Amino acid sequence: MENLKTSEELRDYFLQIIEDFKNDNCEIHPYDLAQDLAKLRDISDEDYEFICKKMPSDLFAEILCEMPNYVQEEISEVLSDRKIANITSKMDSDDASMLIHNISQNDEEAAQTILSKLDDEDKEIIERLNSYEDDVAGAYMQSELFKVKLDENIKQSLLRLKEQKENDELDNIFHAHIVDENNKFIGSIGLEELILFDSNLDYKDIPEDKFTNFSIVDSEDIKEAVEMFTHYNLSALAIVDDKNKLVGRITHDDIHDIIQQIDTKQLYSLAGTNDESEQEESMYLIGRNRALWLGVNLITAILASVVIGLFDATIQSLVALAVLMPIVASMGGNAGTQTLTVTVRQMALGEISYEDAKKIIYKEVVISLVNGFIFAFVIGVIAYLWFDIALLGVVIAISMVINLFSAGFFGAVIPIFLQKRGIDPAIGSTVILTTVTDVVGFFSFLGLATLILL
């Protein structure tokens, strides 16, 4: 699209898009349209509302799926309940349930009204999907899939799939999911594998070694599904209930979004905030959330200052200590952050667990000690040349080794310990680690200075 800047240009652009869509001539991807609609929303509320009301439900369903959660939350303030219900009915079940969930965060009554205007089948599916906990596989699945029975003919099932595709009942179909007469999941077969067999055969005639049986129970943690997609290079994963009955599927595009959400949450957590608060439009709410963590950080900073205060006489006796102190703390903090980031990331990807603790801690301590000795030598020489005090170089060198050792040790131990206690290791690790490296760094440096130099 050309670089449209004014609300009038964007409005006219969308009016043309709507016309093209009605004539089955719209070639622009829904994601790009969502970006343009978000731009219009920021420029003009009036034009944004006008276009939203003008847009066909089929088109809006595709665009709204690509819009941020906060836009979906507010859509009930822009459109009528009846139109939103119509839009919802055009979505895949996972997108529809997410839309209703988001609307309920802003207006529970509107969400219930919209649900009441859906047909019974759609309403039941959405309510079932939204009944799952946020972090389980069932909350992210869609009920639309290509399901076949063992005694079904391959040719007849493919004709049924063709009809469902023509009616836009299914999309992103990669497998035929095979069930028995009780709807219990038996396995899946890729469509590219299926075309190799005689279409006159039944599914029970296909050799069992051609089936894949990747599935996950709907109550399992969504991270388990992410790991399966990552480890086995899956395009889709069958979701079953606790009785092994097929209830839905998760596709690779859903997993991509989930991985992005996990990464975003982890990044915000390491910074002492969270993605939900940062999406708020209220600067007060964003500022309040950040202030809570800054308050915690202030308390830990005071603790480090108390340690410095214990050696105020030492610092007054040798001003060089005040100059060099930040170096020890900074090196320890950065080394600890490196270890912490790597450890938390590997834990999130399922590459390490509590059982691997000894191995991980050993590796990080060795790396930190090697770096500690290298940079201890460097800063020791610099301190000696800078202040012409040989023992000062020895003091800061020993302190550097001690602090980098503690950074490596606690950078690995803290997140592993928090995970063992059932706490998200990304949330509290940074503040705890910073306190440890500051306190150990200042105490070792000033303590050694008191013993050796004075």
C-alpha positions in Angstrom: 0.0 0.0 0.0 1.1 3.6 -0.6 2.1 5.7 2.3 -1.3 7.1 3.4 -1.1 9.6 6.2 -4.5 11.4 6.5 -7.7 9.9 7.8 -9.4 10.9 4.6 -6.9 8.9 2.5 -7.2 5.9 4.8 -11.0 6.0 4.8 -11.1 6.2 1.0 -8.6 3.4 0.8 -10.7 1.1 3.0 -13.8 2.0 1.1 -12.1 0.7 -2.1 -10.9 -2.4 -0.2 -14.5 -3.1 0.8 -15.7 -2.7 -2.7 -12.9 -5.0 -4.0 -13.8 -7.6 -1.4 -17.5 -7.6 -2.4 -16.3 -8.2 -6.0 -14.0 -11.0 -4.8 -11.0 -8.9 -5.9 -9.2 -8.1 -2.6 -5.6 -9.3 -2.7 -4.2 -7.6 0.4 -3.4 -9.8 3.3 -5.5 -9.3 6.5 -2.4 -8.6 8.5 -1.6 -5.6 6.3 -5.2 -4.4 6.5 -5.1 -4.7 10.3 -2.0 -2.5 10.4 -3.7 0.1 8.2 -6.9 0.0 10.3 -4.9 0.4 13.5 -3.3 3.5 11.9 -6.8 4.9 11.1 -7.9 4.2 14.7 -5.0 6.3 16.0 -5.7 9.2 13.7 -9.5 9.5 13.7 -12.1 7.8 16.0 -14.9 8.9 13.7 -13.5 7.5 10.5 -12.4 4.3 12.3 -15.9 3.7 13.6 -17.4 4.5 10.2 -15.1 1.9 8.4 -15.7 -0.7 11.1 -19.5 -0.4 10.6 -19.2 -0.4 6.8 -16.9 -3.4 6.6 -18.4 -6.8 5.7 -18.4 -9.3 8.5 -16.4 -11.9 6.5 -13.6 -9.4 5.9 -13.7 -7.9 9.4 -13.4 -11.4 10.9 -10.1 -11.9 9.1 -8.8 -8.5 10.0 -9.9 -8.5 13.7 -7.9 -11.8 14.3 -4.8 -9.8 13.4 -5.6 -6.9 15.7 -4.0 -6.5 19.2 -6.0 -7.7 22.2 -6.8 -4.2 23.4 -8.5 -3.4 20.1 -10.6 -6.5 20.4 -11.5 -5.6 24.0 -12.9 -2.3 22.8 -14.7 -3.5 19.7 -18.0 -3.8 21.6 -17.9 0.0 22.1 -17.7 0.5 18.3 -20.0 -2.1 16.8 -23.4 -3.5 17.7 -23.6 -6.8 19.6 -25.4 -8.4 16.6 -22.6 -7.4 14.1 -19.9 -8.7 16.5 -21.8 -12.0 16.8 -21.9 -12.2 13.0 -18.2 -11.5 12.8 -17.5 -14.1 15.5 -19.4 -16.8 13.6 -17.1 -16.2 10.7 -14.0 -17.0 12.7 -12.2 -20.2 13.5 -13.2 -21.4 17.0 -9.9 -20.5 18.6 -10.0 -17.0 17.3 -13.7 -16.6 18.2 -13.1 -17.8 21.7 -10.2 -15.4 22.1 -12.3 -12.5 20.8 -15.1 -13.2 23.3 -12.6 -13.6 26.1 -11.0 -10.2 25.2 -14.3 -8.5 25.1 -15.2 -9.9 28.5 -12.1 -8.3 30.0 -13.6 -4.9 29.1 -17.3 -5.6 29.3 -18.6 -8.9 30.6 -22.2 -8.1 29.9 -21.5 -7.3 26.3 -19.6 -10.6 25.9 -22.5 -12.5 27.3 -25.0 -10.7 25.0 -22.8 -11.5 22.0 -22.7 -15.1 23.0 -26.5 -15.3 23.3 -26.8 -14.1 19.7 -24.7 -17.0 18.3 -26.2 -20.3 17.3 -26.1 -23.0 19.9 -23.2 -25.0 18.4 -20.9 -21.9 18.1 -21.9 -20.8 21.6 -21.2 -24.2 23.1 -17.8 -24.5 21.4 -16.7 -21.0 22.6 -17.9 -21.5 26.1 -16.0 -24.8 26.3 -12.8 -23.3 24.9 -13.0 -20.3 27.3 -13.6 -22.7 30.3 -10.0 -23.9 30.1 -7.2 -22.3 32.2 -5.1 -19.8 30.2 -2.0 -21.9 30.3 -3.3 -25.3 29.0 -3.4 -26.7 25.5 -7.2 -26.8 25.3 -7.3 -23.0 25.6 -5.4 -22.6 22.3 -7.0 -25.4 20.2 -9.6 -25.0 17.5 -12.4 -27.5 17.1 -12.4 -27.4 13.3 -10.4 -30.3 11.8 -10.5 -33.1 9.2 -11.7 -36.1 11.2 -12.2 -39.5 9.5 -13.2 -42.9 10.8 -11.3 -46.2 10.4 -14.0 -47.8 8.2 -14.4 -44.7 6.1 -13.5 -44.7 2.4 -10.5 -42.5 1.5 -12.2 -41.2 -1.7 -15.4 -40.3 0.1 -13.6 -38.6 2.9 -11.6 -36.4 0.4 -14.8 -35.4 -1.4 -16.2 -34.4 2.0 -13.0 -32.4 2.7 -13.4 -30.7 -0.7 -16.9 -29.7 0.1 -15.9 -28.3 3.5 -13.1 -26.3 1.9 -15.5 -24.9 -0.7 -17.9 -23.8 2.1 -15.0 -22.2 4.0 -15.6 -24.6 6.9 -12.0 -25.7 7.2 -8.6 -24.1 6.5 -5.0 -24.9 7.1 -5.6 -28.7 6.8 -2.5 -30.8 6.9 -3.7 -34.1 8.2 -6.6 -36.5 8.4 -7.1 -37.3 12.1 -8.3 -40.9 12.4 -10.7 -42.0 15.2 -12.6 -45.2 16.0 -16.4 -45.6 16.4 -16.1 -44.0 19.9 -14.2 -41.0 18.6 -11.0 -42.2 20.3 -7.9 -40.9 18.6 -5.9 -43.5 16.7 -3.5 -41.5 14.7 -3.0 -38.9 11.9 -1.9 -39.2 8.4 -0.6 -36.3 6.3 -2.6 -35.4 3.2 0.6 -35.7 1.1 1.0 -39.3 2.4 -2.7 -40.0 1.9 -2.6 -39.4 -1.9 -0.1 -42.2 -2.3 -2.8 -44.8 -1.4 -5.5 -46.2 -3.6 -8.5 -43.9 -3.0 -10.8 -46.9 -3.0 -9.2 -48.2 0.2 -10.6 -47.6 3.7 -8.4 -46.0 6.3 -8.2 -49.3 8.2 -6.4 -50.7 5.1 -3.5 -48.3 5.5 -0.5 -49.8 7.3 -0.3 -48.5 10.9 3.3 -47.5 10.5 2.1 -44.8 8.1 0.1 -43.2 11.0 1.7 -40.7 13.4 0.3 -40.5 16.9 1.4 -37.1 18.1 -1.3 -35.8 20.5 -1.6 -34.0 23.8 -4.2 -34.0 26.5 -6.2 -30.8 26.6 -5.4 -30.2 30.3 -1.6 -30.3 29.7 0.5 -27.1 29.9 0.7 -25.4 26.6 4.5 -25.3 26.9 4.4 -29.1 26.4 2.7 -28.6 23.1 5.3 -25.9 22.1 8.1 -28.4 22.9 6.4 -31.1 20.8 6.2 -28.8 17.8 9.8 -27.7 18.3 11.2 -31.2 18.8 9.2 -33.1 16.1 8.8 -30.3 13.5 5.0 -30.7 13.5 2.6 -28.7 11.4 -0.4 -29.6 13.6 -1.0 -31.5 16.8 -4.1 -33.4 17.8 -5.8 -32.5 21.1 -7.5 -35.2 23.1 -9.4 -35.3 26.4 -8.5 -37.5 29.4 -10.3 -40.4 27.7 -8.3 -40.1 24.5 -11.2 -38.7 22.6 -10.3 -36.2 19.8 -11.5 -32.7 20.7 -9.5 -30.4 18.5 -6.1 -29.5 17.1 -3.4 -26.8 17.4 -1.7 -25.7 14.2 1.8 -24.3 13.7 0.6 -20.7 13.2 -1.0 -20.9 16.7 2.2 -22.2 18.2 4.2 -19.3 16.5 1.9 -16.8 18.3 2.3 -18.7 21.6 6.1 -18.7 21.3 6.0 -15.0 20.7 3.7 -14.5 23.7 6.1 -16.6 25.9 9.1 -14.7 24.7 7.4 -11.3 25.2 6.3 -12.3 28.7 9.8 -13.5 29.6 11.4 -10.4 28.3 9.0 -8.1 30.2 9.4 -10.2 33.3 13.2 -9.9 33.2 12.8 -6.2 33.0 10.4 -6.2 36.1 7.1 -5.5 34.2 4.6 -7.5 32.2 3.1 -7.5 28.7 -0.5 -7.0 29.9 0.3 -3.8 31.8 2.4 -2.4 28.9 -0.5 -2.8 26.5 -2.6 -0.5 28.7 -3.4 2.9 27.2 -3.4 4.5 30.7 0.0 5.9 31.5 -1.1 5.8 35.2 -1.5 2.0 35.1 1.7 1.4 33.2 3.6 3.8 35.6 2.1 2.1 38.7 3.1 -1.4 37.6 6.7 -0.2 36.9 6.8 1.7 40.1 6.1 -1.5 42.1 9.2 -3.1 40.8 11.2 0.1 41.1 10.2 0.2 44.7 11.5 -3.4 45.2 14.7 -2.4 43.5 15.1 0.7 45.7 14.9 -1.6 48.8 17.7 -3.8 47.4 19.7 -0.8 46.4 19.5 0.5 50.0 20.8 -2.9 51.2 23.8 -2.5 48.9 24.3 1.0 50.3 24.2 -0.3 53.8 27.1 -2.6 53.0 29.0 0.4 51.6 28.2 2.4 54.8 29.9 -0.3 56.9 33.2 0.7 55.2 32.8 4.5 55.1 36.0 5.0 57.1 37.9 2.8 54.6 36.6 4.7 51.6 37.5 8.1 53.3 41.0 6.8 53.8 41.5 5.8 50.2 39.5 7.7 47.6 40.6 5.3 44.9 38.2 2.8 46.3 35.2 5.0 45.5 36.5 5.3 41.9 37.0 1.5 41.5 33.9 0.2 43.4 31.4 0.6 40.5 33.7 -1.6 38.3 33.5 -4.6 40.5 29.7 -4.3 40.9 29.1 -3.7 37.2 31.2 -6.6 36.1 29.4 -8.9 38.5 26.0 -7.6 37.5 26.6 -8.1 33.8 28.2 -11.5 34.2 25.2 -12.6 36.4 22.7 -11.2 33.8 24.4 -13.3 31.1 24.1 -16.5 33.1 20.6 -15.7 34.2 19.3 -14.9 30.7 20.8 -18.1 29.2 19.5 -20.2 32.1 15.9 -18.8 32.0 15.8 -19.0 28.3 16.9 -22.7 28.3 14.4 -23.5 31.0 11.6 -21.8 28.9 12.5 -24.0 25.9 12.5 -27.1 28.1 16.2 -27.7 27.4 17.1 -27.9 31.1 15.3 -29.0 34.3 15.8 -29.2 38.0 17.5 -32.6 37.5 20.2 -30.8 35.3 20.9 -28.3 38.1 24.4 -29.6 39.1 25.6 -29.7 35.5 24.3 -26.3 34.7 25.7 -24.7 37.9 29.1 -26.3 37.3 29.3 -25.1 33.7 28.3 -21.5 34.6 30.7 -21.4 37.6 33.6 -22.6 35.5 32.9 -20.1 32.7 32.5 -17.3 35.3 35.8 -18.2 37.1 37.7 -18.3 33.8 36.4 -14.9 32.9 37.0 -13.7 36.5 40.7 -14.6 36.3 41.1 -12.9 32.9 39.4 -9.7 33.9 41.0 -9.8 37.4 44.4 -9.6 35.8 43.3 -6.8 33.4 41.7 -4.6 36.1 44.5 -5.4 38.6 47.1 -4.0 36.1 44.9 -1.0 35.3 44.4 -0.2 39.0 48.1 -0.4 39.7 49.0 1.8 36.7 46.2 4.2 37.5 46.9 4.8 41.2 50.4 3.4 41.5 49.4 1.1 44.4 50.3 -2.5 43.8 48.2 -3.9 46.6 45.2 -2.0 45.3 45.5 -4.0 42.1 45.6 -7.2 44.1 42.5 -6.3 46.1 40.4 -5.5 43.1 41.6 -8.6 41.2 40.7 -10.9 44.1 37.3 -9.1 44.5 36.7 -9.5 40.7 37.2 -13.3 40.9 34.9 -13.6 44.0 32.1 -11.5 42.4 32.2 -13.2 39.0 32.1 -16.6 40.8 29.0 -15.5 42.8 27.5 -14.1 39.6 27.8 -17.4 37.8 26.7 -19.5 40.7 23.7 -17.5 41.7 22.8 -16.6 38.1 22.2 -20.3 37.6 20.9 -21.3 41.1 18.3 -18.5 41.5 16.1 -19.4 38.5 16.4 -23.1 39.1 15.4 -22.7 42.7 12.4 -20.4 41.8 11.2 -22.9 39.2 11.4 -25.7 41.8 9.3 -23.6 44.2 6.7 -23.1 41.4 7.6 -19.5 40.8 8.2 -18.1 37.3 12.0 -17.7 37.2 11.8 -14.7 34.9 9.9 -12.6 37.4 12.0 -12.3 40.5 15.5 -13.5 39.4 16.8 -10.2 38.1 16.2 -8.2 41.3 17.5 -11.0 43.6 20.7 -11.5 41.4 21.4 -7.7 41.3 21.3 -7.6 45.0 23.6 -10.5 45.4 26.2 -9.2 43.0 26.1 -5.7 44.4 26.4 -6.9 48.0 29.1 -9.5 47.3 31.0 -7.1 45.1 31.0 -4.2 47.5 31.6 -6.4 50.6 34.5 -8.3 49.1 36.2 -5.3 47.6 35.8 -3.0 50.6 36.4 -5.8 53.1 39.7 -6.9 51.4 40.7 -3.3 51.2 40.2 -2.9 54.9 42.3 -6.0 55.6 45.1 -5.5 53.1 45.5 -1.7 52.5 44.7 -0.2 56.0 
